[in-house]
């Protein structure tokens, strides 16, 4: 890649470095255009994602020294439960048309098991993940390689996070369960 520009603003703690011109790439910023993601595109992204995740899969010790990588764990996440409950209460009041009684009950059930879920997550193999792996942060090069950008939220976590987020954004809602399984299998096959 070439350097197309950069910015350093120490007082605001904002920094960026432009290394690639993505204006000619396909699938650029297709967050609301699921139809633009073909089966071939999805498979290529999943293969590239799995190969990237495999680099540090269950071997994150070398990454632990990088202070800029947020490392979530159950202890930190459990402290967020009161905030999550307060947000749910607020949204239920302010957006009652979206937060139906059924949806609120489902979300409260998740909050009840939140601590247990994070305890399980602590025991799972980790890797370096993008942590915002969706069509707002990726495109396809003309060589048909995946270009992933905006890494400011990268962290050490389970690779399923990136996988699930990507599939939720690119797969159609109809037949989602049936469709996602073949892609999950492809990802797993390429992770090893």
Secondary structure, 3 states (H helix, E strand, C coil): CCCCEEEEECCCCEEEEECCCCCCCECCCCCCCHHHCCHHHHHHHHHHHHHHHHHHCCCCHHHCCCCCCECCCHHHHHCCHHHHHHHHHHHHHHCCCCCCHHHHHHHHHHHHHHHHHHHHHHCCCCEEECCCCCCCCEEECCCCCEEECCCCCCEEECCHHHHHHHHHHHCCCCCHHHHHHHHHHHHHHHHC
